[in-house]
């Protein structure tokens, strides 16, 4: 059993604790770091968590083997580096960083310290996405030509408060909330991105953001791609891979549609899983040395590099090559 500290006890931090506490035989939380301890005291008491207000206390605790970060994006790199210096394994919620240079520093710190680094992309653990990955790797779609992805939800409308309101923490419309999950799916399925051309369209100011993001992508292997995100519409997830012999389309967590030339579409449905628990237990396995965390650091860096290029493209209103970020 891996003993961990949760750093940041907002809505998502509590979701993560709830996913494993008393339910997992591989990871449990023993400590939490909260900026407002009084607001967290009832939750912490219910889950048996010791409360502190500073990361240093958790890193100095010999009973803590790993830290899980659900903190503002701009803090991730520094906190990962501090955890690595304390020889603590680190699980960080997405995005790993907002700039590739910061992500490189974080990855290198963990590598130098010899501690595992996990990244919170729970969609990789969805049954639909696991099967989509298997289908793509099997070759049954033929040569991969194009990918499309769309992830929208109204979560931002319902939870648009605190640091998530800041443009410095949540730039690019829905990119840091939902778009990065599609980016990670693309990198996992077809590899790193060569160039992007993005467009952010914003509506007049309202209590919550109303905007859309559209991105054209070209991958290193000349696969083309389209990514979209809307922050106020009901949740919708779709990742569709097109090949010379057919296509495969993941819809939400548990459904996949396979289309082959000259055949009727096949609709597959899978038993649901708790993806949050799956990713945290995969991290616990990495900490225990049973197997590497399933998201390679090369993918983590490719995700952040693509995000940074998209944000630059939105700002400059033109195409951006990822080579300028290296």
C-alpha positions in Angstrom: 0.0 0.0 0.0 1.4 3.4 -1.0 0.8 6.3 1.4 0.2 9.6 -0.4 -0.5 13.2 0.3 -3.0 15.2 -1.7 -1.9 18.8 -2.4 -4.9 20.9 -3.3 -8.3 19.9 -1.9 -10.8 21.6 -4.2 -13.4 19.8 -6.2 -11.1 17.7 -8.2 -8.8 16.9 -5.3 -11.8 15.6 -3.4 -12.8 13.5 -6.4 -9.4 11.9 -6.4 -9.5 11.1 -2.7 -13.0 9.6 -3.0 -11.9 7.4 -5.9 -9.4 5.4 -3.8 -9.8 6.0 -0.1 -11.1 2.8 1.4 -11.6 1.3 -2.1 -8.1 0.7 -3.3 -5.6 -1.9 -1.9 -2.7 -0.1 -3.6 -2.9 3.6 -2.7 -4.4 5.6 0.2 -4.2 9.2 1.3 -2.8 9.9 4.8 -2.3 13.7 4.5 -3.7 16.7 2.7 -2.4 20.2 2.0 -5.1 22.8 1.9 -4.9 26.6 1.6 -8.1 26.9 3.7 -7.9 24.2 6.3 -11.1 25.0 8.0 -13.0 24.5 4.8 -11.3 21.1 4.4 -11.5 19.9 8.0 -14.8 17.9 7.7 -13.7 16.1 4.5 -10.2 15.4 5.9 -11.6 14.0 9.2 -14.0 11.8 7.3 -11.1 10.3 5.3 -8.5 10.2 8.1 -6.3 12.8 6.6 -3.8 15.0 8.5 -4.1 18.6 7.4 -1.3 21.1 6.8 -1.2 24.3 4.9 2.3 24.0 3.2 3.8 21.5 0.8 7.0 21.4 2.8 5.4 19.7 5.7 4.1 16.9 3.5 7.4 16.5 1.8 9.2 16.2 5.1 6.8 13.5 6.4 8.6 10.2 6.3 5.2 8.4 6.2 4.4 10.0 2.8 5.8 8.1 -0.2 4.1 10.1 -2.9 2.3 13.4 -3.5 -0.6 14.0 -5.8 -0.9 17.6 -7.2 -4.3 19.1 -7.9 -3.0 22.7 -7.8 -3.0 25.7 -10.2 -1.2 24.9 -13.5 1.5 27.5 -13.1 2.6 25.8 -9.8 3.1 22.3 -11.2 6.7 22.4 -12.4 8.0 24.0 -9.2 6.1 21.6 -7.0 7.2 18.6 -9.0 10.8 19.7 -8.7 10.4 20.2 -4.9 8.8 16.7 -4.5 11.6 15.1 -6.6 14.2 16.8 -4.4 12.5 15.2 -1.4 12.6 11.8 -3.2 8.8 11.6 -3.3 7.0 10.2 -6.3 4.7 12.7 -8.0 1.3 12.4 -9.7 0.3 15.7 -11.3 -3.1 16.6 -12.7 -3.1 17.8 -16.3 -1.7 19.9 -17.9 1.8 19.0 -16.6 2.8 22.6 -17.4 1.9 25.5 -19.7 5.3 25.7 -21.3 7.5 23.0 -22.7 10.6 24.4 -20.9 8.9 24.0 -17.5 7.7 20.5 -18.3 11.3 19.5 -19.3 12.6 20.8 -15.9 10.0 18.8 -14.1 10.6 15.6 -16.0 14.4 16.0 -15.7 14.1 16.5 -11.9 12.2 13.3 -11.5 14.6 11.4 -13.7 17.6 12.7 -11.8 16.0 11.8 -8.4 14.9 8.4 -9.7 11.2 8.9 -8.7 8.2 8.0 -10.8 6.1 10.8 -12.4 2.5 10.2 -13.2 0.1 12.5 -15.1 -3.7 12.7 -14.7 -5.2 11.8 -18.1 -8.0 9.5 -16.9 -9.4 9.3 -20.4 -6.5 7.0 -21.4 -8.1 4.5 -19.0 -11.6 4.6 -20.5 -12.6 1.3 -22.1 -13.5 3.0 -25.4 -10.1 4.7 -25.6 -8.2 1.5 -24.7 -10.0 -0.4 -27.4 -9.4 2.4 -29.9 -5.7 2.2 -29.1 -5.7 -1.5 -29.7 -7.5 -1.2 -33.0 -5.1 1.5 -34.3 -2.1 -0.6 -33.3 -3.6 -3.8 -34.8 -3.3 -2.3 -38.3 -6.9 -3.2 -39.2 -7.6 0.4 -40.2 -4.8 0.4 -42.7 -2.6 3.5 -43.0 -3.8 6.1 -40.6 -4.6 9.4 -42.4 -6.6 11.6 -40.1 -7.9 12.1 -36.6 -10.7 14.2 -35.2 -11.4 14.9 -31.5 -14.0 16.9 -29.6 -14.3 17.2 -25.9 -16.8 19.7 -24.5 -18.6 20.0 -21.2 -20.4 22.5 -19.0 -18.1 21.9 -16.0 -16.4 25.3 -16.5 -19.8 27.0 -16.4 -20.7 25.2 -13.1 -17.2 25.6 -11.4 -15.8 28.8 -12.9 -14.3 30.2 -9.7 -11.1 30.8 -7.9 -7.8 30.4 -9.8 -9.6 28.8 -12.8 -11.0 32.3 -13.6 -7.5 33.6 -14.3 -6.4 33.8 -17.9 -2.9 33.1 -16.7 -4.0 29.7 -15.4 -6.6 28.7 -18.0 -5.5 30.2 -21.3 -6.9 29.3 -24.7 -10.6 28.9 -23.8 -11.3 25.2 -23.0 -7.8 24.0 -23.8 -6.6 23.4 -20.3 -9.9 22.0 -19.1 -10.9 19.7 -21.9 -8.7 20.2 -25.0 -5.6 18.7 -23.4 -7.3 15.4 -23.0 -7.9 15.2 -26.7 -4.3 16.3 -27.4 -3.1 13.4 -25.2 -5.4 11.0 -27.0 -3.9 12.1 -30.3 -0.3 11.8 -29.2 -1.1 8.3 -27.8 -2.8 7.2 -31.0 -0.7 8.7 -33.8 2.4 10.4 -32.3 3.9 13.9 -31.8 2.6 17.0 -33.6 4.6 19.0 -36.1 2.5 22.2 -36.5 -0.8 23.7 -35.4 -3.2 26.5 -36.5 -5.7 27.4 -33.8 -8.6 29.8 -33.5 -10.4 30.9 -30.3 -13.7 32.7 -30.7 -15.1 34.4 -27.5 -18.5 35.8 -26.9 -19.2 39.0 -24.9 -18.3 38.8 -21.2 -20.8 36.9 -19.0 -20.7 35.4 -15.5 -19.1 32.3 -17.1 -16.9 32.0 -20.3 -18.7 31.3 -23.6 -16.1 30.4 -26.2 -15.0 27.8 -28.8 -11.6 26.5 -29.8 -10.8 24.9 -33.1 -7.4 23.6 -34.0 -5.9 22.1 -37.2 -3.0 19.8 -36.6 -0.3 18.2 -38.7 1.6 15.3 -37.1 5.2 14.3 -37.6 4.0 11.3 -39.7 1.8 13.6 -41.9 -1.4 12.5 -40.3 -3.8 15.4 -40.2 -6.1 16.3 -37.3 -8.9 18.5 -36.0 -9.6 19.3 -32.4 -12.6 21.2 -31.0 -13.7 22.3 -27.5 -16.7 24.3 -26.2 -16.8 25.3 -22.5 -20.6 25.7 -22.0 -22.3 22.9 -24.0 -23.3 19.6 -22.4 -20.5 17.0 -22.2 -19.5 15.3 -25.4 -16.5 13.2 -26.1 -15.5 11.9 -29.5 -12.1 10.7 -30.9 -12.3 9.4 -34.4 -9.4 7.8 -36.3 -9.6 7.4 -40.1 -7.4 5.0 -42.1 -7.3 3.7 -45.7 -9.2 0.5 -44.7 -11.7 1.9 -42.2 -12.3 4.1 -39.2 -12.8 3.7 -35.4 -14.7 6.2 -33.3 -14.7 6.4 -29.5 -17.9 7.9 -28.1 -17.8 8.8 -24.4 -16.3 6.2 -22.0 -17.8 2.9 -23.1 -18.7 3.0 -26.8 -16.8 2.4 -30.0 -18.0 2.4 -33.6 -16.0 0.5 -36.2 -16.4 1.1 -39.9 -14.8 -1.0 -42.6 -14.9 -0.5 -46.4 -17.9 -2.4 -47.8 -19.3 -3.5 -44.4 -22.0 -2.3 -42.0 -20.8 -0.3 -39.0 -20.1 -2.3 -35.8 -21.2 -0.8 -32.5 -19.3 -2.1 -29.4 -20.1 -1.3 -25.8 -17.9 -2.0 -22.8 -18.4 -2.4 -19.0 -17.6 0.9 -17.3 -14.6 1.3 -15.0 -13.6 3.9 -12.4 -10.9 5.6 -14.6 -9.7 7.8 -11.7 -9.0 4.8 -9.6 -7.4 3.0 -12.5 -4.9 5.8 -13.2 -4.1 6.3 -9.5 -3.5 2.5 -9.0 -1.3 2.5 -12.1 0.7 5.3 -10.4 0.9 3.2 -7.2 2.2 0.3 -9.2 4.9 2.6 -10.7 5.9 3.8 -7.2 6.1 0.2 -6.0 8.3 -0.7 -8.9 5.8 -3.2 -10.4 5.6 -1.5 -13.8 6.2 1.9 -15.4 3.5 4.5 -15.4 1.6 3.9 -18.7 2.0 7.5 -20.0 5.7 7.9 -21.1 7.5 11.1 -20.3 7.9 11.6 -24.1 4.2 11.8 -24.4 3.9 14.2 -21.5 6.4 16.6 -23.1 4.7 16.3 -26.5 1.4 17.2 -24.9 2.8 20.4 -23.3 4.7 21.4 -26.4 1.5 21.1 -28.5 -0.5 23.0 -25.9 2.1 25.8 -25.9 2.1 26.0 -29.7 -1.8 26.2 -29.7 -1.7 29.0 -27.2 0.9 30.8 -29.3 -1.2 30.2 -32.5 -4.3 31.7 -30.8 -2.3 34.8 -29.8 -0.6 35.3 -33.2 -3.6 34.2 -35.2 -1.4 32.1 -37.4 0.2 28.7 -37.8 3.0 27.6 -35.4 5.6 25.0 -35.9 6.6 23.0 -32.8 10.2 23.2 -33.9 10.4 26.7 -32.6 9.7 25.5 -29.0 12.6 23.0 -28.9 
